[in-house]
Amino acid sequence: MPAAPAPEDQHTGNPRHAIEPIAMRVPDACRFVGISRSTLYVLIARGEIEIVKLGCSTLVLTESLKGLIIRRRRIVGDKAAGIER
């Protein structure tokens, strides 16, 4: 079965493409990674996740969240293989 076409922009009729944000607010970051708000703040305090403050808003960098998952994935993989860091 062929893939469904991308949704079209209402005004131009051109296909819409999802744009990944470079940063997101705390609740969105928690959903993105699948962790609690308190766990996110612990990771921020440890320096494992990078944030940007804009006024009263805390923005979490998307690349930082991806990097966290990549780093943790490698650590788990290394432990399973018997490699110590």
N, CA and C atoms as an extended XYZ file, in Angstrom:
255
Properties=species:S:1:pos:R:3:atomname:S:1:resname:S:1:resid:I:1 pbc="F F F"
N         0.839       -1.169        0.000 N   MET     1
C         0.000        0.000        0.000 CA  MET     1
C         0.890        1.240        0.000 C   MET     1
N         0.654        2.201       -0.882 N   PRO     2
C         1.501        3.391       -0.927 CA  PRO     2
C         1.319        4.256        0.310 C   PRO     2
N         2.374        5.006        0.642 N   ALA     3
C         2.320        5.898        1.799 CA  ALA     3
C         1.367        7.044        1.517 C   ALA     3
N         0.712        7.509        2.570 N   ALA     4
C        -0.204        8.643        2.430 CA  ALA     4
C         0.603        9.895        2.126 C   ALA     4
N         0.081       10.754        1.256 N   PRO     5
C         0.806       11.989        0.957 CA  PRO     5
C         0.862       12.896        2.182 C   PRO     5
N         1.860       13.765        2.211 N   ALA     6
C         1.989       14.713        3.317 CA  ALA     6
C         0.797       15.657        3.305 C   ALA     6
N         0.316       16.064        4.494 N   PRO     7
C        -0.793       17.015        4.520 CA  PRO     7
C        -0.401       18.305        3.818 C   PRO     7
N        -1.385       18.963        3.243 N   GLU     8
C        -1.096       20.193        2.505 CA  GLU     8
C        -1.383       21.415        3.342 C   GLU     8
N        -0.622       22.468        3.090 N   ASP     9
C        -0.861       23.762        3.713 CA  ASP     9
C        -2.170       24.312        3.169 C   ASP     9
N        -3.033       24.821        4.030 N   GLN    10
C        -4.337       25.317        3.604 CA  GLN    10
C        -4.218       26.488        2.634 C   GLN    10
N        -3.196       27.310        2.779 N   HIS    11
C        -3.091       28.527        1.987 CA  HIS    11
C        -2.386       28.314        0.656 C   HIS    11
N        -1.343       27.499        0.651 N   THR    12
C        -0.550       27.350       -0.573 CA  THR    12
C        -0.830       26.059       -1.320 C   THR    12
N        -1.363       25.045       -0.639 N   GLY    13
C        -1.572       23.753       -1.280 CA  GLY    13
C        -0.304       22.919       -1.354 C   GLY    13
N         0.819       23.459       -0.844 N   ASN    14
C         2.092       22.734       -0.837 CA  ASN    14
C         2.134       21.764        0.332 C   ASN    14
N         2.860       20.658        0.189 N   PRO    15
C         2.969       19.706        1.296 CA  PRO    15
C         3.624       20.356        2.515 C   PRO    15
N         3.100       20.050        3.714 N   ARG    16
C         3.698       20.534        4.957 CA  ARG    16
C         4.709       19.509        5.439 C   ARG    16
N         5.781       19.993        5.992 N   HIS    17
C         6.800       19.121        6.570 CA  HIS    17
C         6.946       19.485        8.037 C   HIS    17
N         7.045       18.477        8.871 N   ALA    18
C         7.208       18.729       10.300 CA  ALA    18
C         8.568       19.377       10.544 C   ALA    18
N         8.567       20.424       11.323 N   ILE    19
C         9.800       21.108       11.684 CA  ILE    19
C        10.092       20.793       13.132 C   ILE    19
N        11.256       20.234       13.388 N   GLU    20
C        11.628       19.900       14.757 CA  GLU    20
C        12.149       21.147       15.446 C   GLU    20
N        11.631       21.458       16.616 N   PRO    21
C        12.082       22.656       17.327 CA  PRO    21
C        13.510       22.496       17.832 C   PRO    21
N        14.245       23.609       17.933 N   ILE    22
C        15.596       23.544       18.492 CA  ILE    22
C        15.550       23.538       20.016 C   ILE    22
N        14.430       23.998       20.573 N   ALA    23
C        14.247       23.998       22.024 CA  ALA    23
C        12.764       23.842       22.327 C   ALA    23
N        12.473       23.393       23.531 N   MET    24
C        11.078       23.210       23.929 CA  MET    24
C        10.932       23.510       25.408 C   MET    24
N         9.718       23.807       25.822 N   ARG    25
C         9.436       24.064       27.232 CA  ARG    25
C         9.531       22.765       28.023 C   ARG    25
N         9.634       22.901       29.329 N   VAL    26
C         9.854       21.752       30.221 CA  VAL    26
C         8.804       20.649       30.047 C   VAL    26
N         7.494       20.951       30.047 N   PRO    27
C         6.524       19.851       29.901 CA  PRO    27
C         6.688       19.082       28.587 C   PRO    27
N         6.997       19.796       27.507 N   ASP    28
C         7.205       19.138       26.216 CA  ASP    28
C         8.476       18.288       26.237 C   ASP    28
N         9.514       18.781       26.896 N   ALA    29
C        10.767       18.024       26.996 CA  ALA    29
C        10.548       16.727       27.770 C   ALA    29
N         9.754       16.800       28.826 N   CYS    30
C         9.453       15.595       29.617 CA  CYS    30
C         8.729       14.554       28.764 C   CYS    30
N         7.744       15.004       27.988 N   ARG    31
C         7.020       14.079       27.105 CA  ARG    31
C         7.936       13.547       26.000 C   ARG    31
N         8.791       14.397       25.461 N   PHE    32
C         9.698       14.025       24.374 CA  PHE    32
C        10.584       12.852       24.774 C   PHE    32
N        11.088       12.897       26.010 N   VAL    33
C        12.013       11.858       26.486 CA  VAL    33
C        11.291       10.767       27.276 C   VAL    33
N        10.153       11.119       27.869 N   GLY    34
C         9.417       10.142       28.662 CA  GLY    34
C         9.868       10.086       30.101 C   GLY    34
N        10.215       11.246       30.663 N   ILE    35
C        10.662       11.310       32.055 CA  ILE    35
C         9.794       12.306       32.819 C   ILE    35
N         9.894       12.256       34.139 N   SER    36
C         9.135       13.183       34.971 CA  SER    36
C         9.824       14.542       35.012 C   SER    36
N         9.064       15.525       35.453 N   ARG    37
C         9.586       16.886       35.589 CA  ARG    37
C        10.748       16.911       36.589 C   ARG    37
N        10.600       16.196       37.709 N   SER    38
C        11.664       16.199       38.716 CA  SER    38
C        12.937       15.546       38.184 C   SER    38
N        12.796       14.477       37.421 N   THR    39
C        13.972       13.833       36.823 CA  THR    39
C        14.652       14.782       35.840 C   THR    39
N        13.869       15.510       35.063 N   LEU    40
C        14.442       16.478       34.127 CA  LEU    40
C        15.261       17.521       34.873 C   LEU    40
N        14.726       18.049       35.969 N   TYR    41
C        15.452       19.064       36.723 CA  TYR    41
C        16.712       18.500       37.377 C   TYR    41
N        16.692       17.243       37.793 N   VAL    42
C        17.903       16.609       38.327 CA  VAL    42
C        18.968       16.540       37.227 C   VAL    42
N        18.574       16.133       36.034 N   LEU    43
C        19.518       16.040       34.914 CA  LEU    43
C        20.058       17.420       34.529 C   LEU    43
N        19.219       18.435       34.613 N   ILE    44
C        19.676       19.801       34.347 CA  ILE    44
C        20.700       20.224       35.397 C   ILE    44
N        20.414       19.949       36.675 N   ALA    45
C        21.323       20.309       37.767 CA  ALA    45
C        22.674       19.611       37.626 C   ALA    45
N        22.671       18.386       37.126 N   ARG    46
C        23.919       17.627       36.923 CA  ARG    46
C        24.683       18.092       35.682 C   ARG    46
N        24.050       18.908       34.866 N   GLY    47
C        24.696       19.368       33.638 CA  GLY    47
C        24.554       18.392       32.484 C   GLY    47
N        23.658       17.420       32.617 N   GLU    48
C        23.471       16.432       31.558 CA  GLU    48
C        22.541       16.932       30.460 C   GLU    48
N        21.728       17.927       30.779 N   ILE    49
C        20.810       18.512       29.807 CA  ILE    49
C        21.029       20.013       29.812 C   ILE    49
N        21.140       20.581       28.634 N   GLU    50
C        21.398       22.018       28.487 CA  GLU    50
C        20.086       22.785       28.327 C   GLU    50
N        20.015       23.918       29.009 N   ILE    51
C        18.826       24.758       28.926 CA  ILE    51
C        19.208       26.174       28.516 C   ILE    51
N        18.199       26.930       28.120 N   VAL    52
C        18.339       28.344       27.823 CA  VAL    52
C        17.230       29.049       28.590 C   VAL    52
N        17.579       30.101       29.313 N   LYS    53
C        16.576       30.897       30.018 CA  LYS    53
C        16.249       32.113       29.156 C   LYS    53
N        14.970       32.307       28.890 N   LEU    54
C        14.476       33.490       28.188 CA  LEU    54
C        13.419       34.117       29.075 C   LEU    54
N        13.785       35.166       29.764 N   GLY    55
C        12.871       35.753       30.738 CA  GLY    55
C        12.588       34.733       31.826 C   GLY    55
N        11.320       34.450       32.052 N   CYS    56
C        10.926       33.455       33.058 CA  CYS    56
C        10.852       32.043       32.478 C   CYS    56
N        10.982       31.930       31.167 N   SER    57
C        10.834       30.621       30.510 CA  SER    57
C        12.140       29.838       30.535 C   SER    57
N        12.017       28.544       30.770 N   THR    58
C        13.142       27.620       30.660 CA  THR    58
C        12.922       26.806       29.395 C   THR    58
N        13.858       26.893       28.475 N   LEU    59
C        13.784       26.126       27.239 CA  LEU    59
C        14.864       25.055       27.261 C   LEU    59
N        14.485       23.852       26.936 N   VAL    60
C        15.395       22.708       26.926 CA  VAL    60
C        15.788       22.449       25.480 C   VAL    60
N        17.085       22.363       25.215 N   LEU    61
C        17.566       22.152       23.850 CA  LEU    61
C        17.283       20.723       23.393 C   LEU    61
N        16.672       20.612       22.238 N   THR    62
C        16.314       19.306       21.679 CA  THR    62
C        17.550       18.433       21.487 C   THR    62
N        18.620       19.010       20.965 N   GLU    63
C        19.852       18.239       20.748 CA  GLU    63
C        20.417       17.707       22.060 C   GLU    63
N        20.242       18.461       23.136 N   SER    64
C        20.709       18.021       24.443 CA  SER    64
C        19.933       16.788       24.909 C   SER    64
N        18.619       16.792       24.662 N   LEU    65
C        17.794       15.632       25.022 CA  LEU    65
C        18.190       14.410       24.201 C   LEU    65
N        18.415       14.618       22.913 N   LYS    66
C        18.842       13.502       22.058 CA  LYS    66
C        20.199       12.974       22.509 C   LYS    66
N        21.101       13.897       22.859 N   GLY    67
C        22.427       13.495       23.329 CA  GLY    67
C        22.367       12.677       24.600 C   GLY    67
N        21.468       13.050       25.506 N   LEU    68
C        21.286       12.291       26.744 CA  LEU    68
C        20.913       10.849       26.428 C   LEU    68
N        19.957       10.669       25.545 N   ILE    69
C        19.510        9.321       25.191 CA  ILE    69
C        20.638        8.537       24.524 C   ILE    69
N        21.375        9.180       23.648 N   ILE    70
C        22.493        8.496       22.975 CA  ILE    70
C        23.548        8.085       23.991 C   ILE    70
N        23.904        8.990       24.911 N   ARG    71
C        24.917        8.654       25.925 CA  ARG    71
C        24.457        7.522       26.822 C   ARG    71
N        23.228        7.580       27.269 N   ARG    72
C        22.716        6.536       28.155 CA  ARG    72
C        22.572        5.213       27.421 C   ARG    72
N        22.225        5.264       26.169 N   ARG    73
C        22.092        4.045       25.374 CA  ARG    73
C        23.433        3.341       25.258 C   ARG    73
N        24.483        4.088       25.032 N   ARG    74
C        25.822        3.497       24.920 CA  ARG    74
C        26.283        2.909       26.243 C   ARG    74
N        25.993        3.579       27.342 N   ILE    75
C        26.409        3.078       28.650 CA  ILE    75
C        25.738        1.742       28.935 C   ILE    75
N        24.460        1.640       28.693 N   VAL    76
C        23.735        0.393       28.908 CA  VAL    76
C        24.285       -0.691       27.989 C   VAL    76
N        24.548       -0.362       26.726 N   GLY    77
C        25.101       -1.318       25.782 CA  GLY    77
C        26.474       -1.797       26.203 C   GLY    77
N        27.310       -0.883       26.711 N   ASP    78
C        28.644       -1.243       27.169 CA  ASP    78
C        28.577       -2.164       28.388 C   ASP    78
N        27.676       -1.882       29.325 N   LYS    79
C        27.561       -2.719       30.518 CA  LYS    79
C        27.113       -4.126       30.134 C   LYS    79
N        26.213       -4.214       29.161 N   ALA    80
C        25.745       -5.527       28.718 CA  ALA    80
C        26.874       -6.320       28.087 C   ALA    80
N        27.814       -5.606       27.446 N   ALA    81
C        28.942       -6.266       26.796 CA  ALA    81
C        30.105       -6.489       27.762 C   ALA    81
N        29.952       -6.031       29.015 N   GLY    82
C        31.017       -6.223       30.007 CA  GLY    82
C        32.101       -5.182       29.937 C   GLY    82
N        31.848       -4.051       29.274 N   ILE    83
C        32.838       -2.980       29.153 CA  ILE    83
C        32.600       -1.973       30.262 C   ILE    83
N        33.632       -1.652       31.016 N   GLU    84
C        33.546       -0.659       32.095 CA  GLU    84
C        34.084        0.662       31.587 C   GLU    84
N        33.478        1.750       32.050 N   ARG    85
C        33.953        3.098       31.685 CA  ARG    85
C        34.535        3.771       32.888 C   ARG    85
